[in-house]
Amino acid sequence: MKSQKTQTSDNAHLHSRPDRALARSRRTLPMKKNFPLQAEGKHPDRVLEAVKHEIRKYFKRERNRALPKDVDFWDFDCKVGLTADTAEVVRVSAVIEAVDAAAKANATSVYVEILSKHGIRVLKPQVAQEVADPSLHSDQH
């Protein structure tokens, strides 16, 4: 029987570089997945809800990642279609709607591709807006 001290030293190599393990856990892969919409012994509505849940969970996980410096938010490039070849670009807000549309068309599966990217906010210039619309000025009482 090994002593407690020996067991700890045997496992020391597992924790010798925690920064590498942490970096590996932060790295995420894009979602490129073909979801079946019909499963043996399961109601199609429950399968559809599970697919939508997994997509929402992926968005939430990606949005909760730490932002790099000089980045305001996580943005996404999304494609949805019956296959990878026929997938069309959709907005983030339309991904679930596109999956619903595929399910209503009695598709057996749907392909979803979501790639995260850095998003930088672009502020609208307010000066041009105020000049164009004088009613926005609060000087007139």
C-alpha contacts under 8 A as a table, 3 or more apart, distances in Angstrom:
res1	aa1	res2	aa2	distance
2	K	6	T	6.22
2	K	7	Q	6.73
3	S	6	T	5.40
3	S	7	Q	6.58
4	Q	7	Q	5.26
4	Q	8	T	6.44
5	K	8	T	5.31
5	K	9	S	6.51
6	T	9	S	5.23
6	T	10	D	6.23
7	Q	10	D	5.11
7	Q	11	N	6.50
8	T	11	N	5.34
8	T	12	A	6.21
9	S	12	A	4.96
9	S	13	H	7.89
10	D	13	H	7.08
11	N	14	L	5.53
11	N	15	H	7.39
12	A	15	H	5.57
12	A	16	S	6.06
13	H	16	S	5.05
13	H	17	R	7.92
14	L	17	R	7.56
15	H	18	P	5.54
17	R	20	R	5.63
17	R	21	A	6.94
18	P	21	A	5.08
18	P	22	L	6.07
19	D	22	L	5.01
19	D	23	A	6.08
20	R	23	A	5.07
20	R	24	R	6.15
21	A	24	R	5.11
21	A	25	S	6.26
22	L	25	S	5.10
22	L	26	R	6.34
23	A	26	R	5.21
23	A	27	R	6.45
24	R	27	R	5.37
25	S	28	T	7.51
26	R	65	R	7.54
30	P	113	E	7.34
30	P	114	I	5.86
30	P	115	L	4.94
30	P	116	S	6.85
31	M	58	Y	7.90
31	M	112	V	7.20
31	M	113	E	5.34
31	M	114	I	5.03
31	M	115	L	6.63
32	K	111	Y	7.43
32	K	112	V	5.89
32	K	113	E	4.32
32	K	114	I	6.53
33	K	111	Y	5.74
33	K	112	V	5.49
33	K	113	E	6.41
34	N	83	T	7.45
34	N	109	S	6.57
34	N	110	V	5.62
34	N	111	Y	4.22
34	N	112	V	6.32
35	F	51	V	6.84
35	F	109	S	5.40
35	F	110	V	5.27
35	F	111	Y	6.11
35	F	112	V	7.54
36	P	39	A	7.04
36	P	108	T	6.03
36	P	109	S	4.12
36	P	110	V	6.50
37	L	44	P	6.58
37	L	47	V	5.98
37	L	48	L	6.03
37	L	51	V	7.92
37	L	103	A	6.84
37	L	107	A	7.02
37	L	108	T	5.28
37	L	109	S	4.89
37	L	110	V	7.05
38	Q	42	K	7.58
38	Q	43	H	7.89
38	Q	44	P	5.69
38	Q	47	V	6.74
38	Q	108	T	5.79
38	Q	109	S	7.28
39	A	42	K	5.53
39	A	43	H	7.64
39	A	44	P	7.23
39	A	47	V	7.08
42	K	46	R	6.96
42	K	47	V	6.86
43	H	46	R	5.45
43	H	47	V	6.55
44	P	47	V	5.07
44	P	48	L	6.15
45	D	48	L	5.08
45	D	49	E	6.18
46	R	49	E	5.03
46	R	50	A	6.19
47	V	50	A	5.10
47	V	51	V	6.34
48	L	51	V	5.13
48	L	52	K	6.27
48	L	100	D	7.80
48	L	103	A	7.41
49	E	52	K	5.12
49	E	53	H	6.03
50	A	53	H	5.01
50	A	54	E	6.23
51	V	54	E	5.21
51	V	55	I	6.37
52	K	55	I	5.13
52	K	56	R	6.20
52	K	96	I	6.43
52	K	99	V	7.74
53	H	56	R	5.16
53	H	57	K	6.00
54	E	57	K	5.00
54	E	58	Y	6.20
55	I	58	Y	5.16
55	I	59	F	6.42
55	I	96	I	8.00
56	R	59	F	5.13
56	R	60	K	6.20
57	K	60	K	5.10
57	K	61	R	6.09
58	Y	61	R	5.12
58	Y	62	E	6.14
59	F	62	E	5.24
59	F	63	R	6.09
60	K	63	R	5.15
60	K	64	N	6.18
61	R	64	N	5.29
61	R	65	R	6.67
62	E	65	R	5.41
62	E	74	W	7.37
62	E	116	S	7.32
63	R	73	F	7.59
63	R	74	W	5.83
67	L	71	V	6.22
67	L	72	D	7.31
67	L	73	F	6.89
67	L	74	W	7.55
68	P	71	V	5.74
70	D	120	I	7.83
71	V	74	W	7.93
71	V	118	H	6.06
71	V	119	G	6.05
71	V	120	I	5.57
72	D	118	H	7.63
72	D	119	G	5.85
72	D	120	I	5.06
72	D	121	R	6.25
73	F	118	H	6.46
73	F	119	G	4.98
73	F	120	I	6.58
73	F	121	R	7.89
74	W	116	S	6.48
74	W	117	K	5.92
74	W	118	H	5.20
74	W	119	G	5.32
75	D	116	S	5.78
75	D	117	K	5.15
75	D	118	H	5.76
75	D	119	G	5.07
76	F	92	V	6.70
76	F	114	I	6.38
76	F	115	L	5.46
76	F	116	S	4.45
76	F	117	K	5.70
77	D	89	V	7.57
77	D	90	V	7.88
77	D	91	R	7.58
77	D	92	V	7.54
77	D	113	E	7.97
77	D	114	I	5.74
77	D	115	L	5.10
77	D	116	S	6.43
77	D	117	K	7.41
78	C	89	V	5.74
78	C	90	V	5.59
78	C	91	R	6.46
78	C	92	V	6.41
78	C	95	V	7.24
78	C	112	V	7.46
78	C	113	E	5.59
78	C	114	I	4.58
78	C	115	L	6.48
79	K	87	A	5.52
79	K	88	E	5.10
79	K	89	V	4.32
79	K	90	V	5.61
79	K	95	V	7.75
79	K	111	Y	7.98
79	K	112	V	5.89
79	K	113	E	5.04
79	K	114	I	6.62
80	V	87	A	4.79
80	V	88	E	5.53
80	V	89	V	6.66
80	V	90	V	6.88
80	V	95	V	6.81
80	V	98	A	6.59
80	V	99	V	7.25
80	V	110	V	7.21
80	V	111	Y	5.64
80	V	112	V	4.70
80	V	113	E	6.43
81	G	84	A	6.74
81	G	86	T	5.64
81	G	87	A	3.76
81	G	88	E	6.02
81	G	98	A	7.82
81	G	102	A	7.64
81	G	110	V	5.86
81	G	111	Y	5.24
81	G	112	V	6.81
82	L	86	T	6.39
82	L	87	A	6.54
82	L	102	A	7.26
82	L	107	A	7.25
82	L	109	S	6.39
82	L	110	V	4.63
82	L	111	Y	5.50
83	T	86	T	5.34
83	T	87	A	6.02
83	T	110	V	6.58
83	T	111	Y	5.27
84	A	87	A	5.30
84	A	111	Y	5.96
84	A	112	V	7.94
87	A	111	Y	6.97
87	A	112	V	7.77
90	V	94	A	6.04
90	V	95	V	6.41
91	R	94	A	5.20
91	R	95	V	6.62
92	V	95	V	5.60
93	S	96	I	7.20
93	S	97	E	7.88
94	A	97	E	5.06
94	A	98	A	6.06
95	V	98	A	5.17
95	V	99	V	6.37
96	I	99	V	5.09
96	I	100	D	6.19
97	E	100	D	4.99
97	E	101	A	6.14
98	A	101	A	4.97
98	A	102	A	6.27
99	V	102	A	5.12
99	V	103	A	6.29
99	V	110	V	6.83
100	D	103	A	5.07
100	D	104	K	6.18
101	A	104	K	5.09
101	A	105	A	6.24
102	A	105	A	5.08
102	A	106	N	6.69
102	A	107	A	5.67
102	A	110	V	6.71
103	A	106	N	5.19
103	A	107	A	5.57
103	A	108	T	7.82
104	K	107	A	7.48
107	A	110	V	7.07
125	P	128	A	6.10
125	P	129	Q	7.03
126	Q	129	Q	5.02
126	Q	130	E	6.19
127	V	130	E	5.26
127	V	131	V	6.36
128	A	131	V	5.29
128	A	132	A	6.25
129	Q	132	A	5.22
129	Q	133	D	6.29
130	E	133	D	5.24
130	E	134	P	6.14
130	E	136	L	6.13
130	E	137	H	7.11
131	V	134	P	6.12
133	D	136	L	6.05
134	P	137	H	5.77
135	S	138	S	7.70
137	H	140	Q	6.98
138	S	141	H	7.16
